Amino acid sequence: MTEAKKEIVLSGIRSTGNLHLGNYFGALRKFVAIQDDYDCNFFVADLHALTTNPDPRELHANVKNIVAEYLAAGIDPDKATIFVQSDVPEVAEMYLLLNMHVGIGELMRTVSFKDKARKALGLGSNEAENDDDFAKEIVGRDTGKRVNAGLLTYPTLMAVDILIQKATKVPVGKDQLQHLELTRRFARRFNAFYGVDLLPEPYDFDFGGQPIKVPGLDGSGKMGKSEGNCIYLIDEPKALRKKVMRAVTDEGPQEPNSPMSEPVANLFTLLELTSTPDVVAHFREAYADCSIRYGDLKKQLAEDILNITTPIRERINDIMADEDYLRRVLARGAERARERASKTLAEVREVMGIRKF
Ligand code: TRP
């Protein structure tokens, strides 16, 4: 019996820090759930991390952390391909080739680029508000501040990650959907220019249901490493409890059935993700009849979070200590990723007229 070809799923994560609960519920746990049914490829985007010029030692350490965290969360190297982006040099070459069909205007209009360039230039959100002013800021004068070209071509590199593997399903967060849209546009453009049907258009992976938004501990917004409001998978119990106990709340419900403030609603969201329905119901009732003590809620929440993170943390530590194992996993991952990448690259070179004599 021949097995039907599994669809290719690919997702990457930049190596800029440890993974947190938002990554776990928003991505890792879902990756684990689909690894039997799809041809899954998960990689650490260390070249993308270079766009913000990290300290080299830190970058290297972070790559290792993330691989260990992927594995500890349950991604199985016998089922999924786990690799490091820079272990696939074909990506760098195809990035050069694809850039010849990417416009600097469309890259400059990308939301993520504008945000990052603004930061690099030290601009406030009300300075250089429209696209004309923004473009002038970047090309107009030499202020000594620099927006590096890698930041501009970030979407090209991401498109290549996807297209070189011919992945069609790409689980990403909302902030990455524009990059996925650009990837489709680049693929269409390439195919049309050369009159080929070489690069398939990728789409966001639809896990069904509402996307999970994991809030931070600081009262507003989602958990994110740049927000400083994270619970990390690697957090030690003591530190984790302390963080949760310090989470922002309010002065408590003043009358029965009051609406919830955002900070308190966020704690309930975290409790729903990590606790059992009866515990959640208990605290909801306590909130409704004003008997709730946020200290009790936080204590419970911390323990429920620890129930999830403790086995993962222990596995992370074991894996981090086993360099041989990590090396084996990554060597195998790189080999598999390169197999497909070199095939696509050869096709792309051929189509573009880069041929051997
Ligand atoms: N840009 C993505 C992020 O910051 C990471 C990434 C790089 C990626 N290449 C990718 C995600 C390819 C999916 C597919 O989250």
Residues whose N, C-alpha, C, O or C-beta is under 5 A from the ligand:
A	BS01	LIG	L10 S11 G12 I13 R14 A45 H48 M158 D161 V170 P171
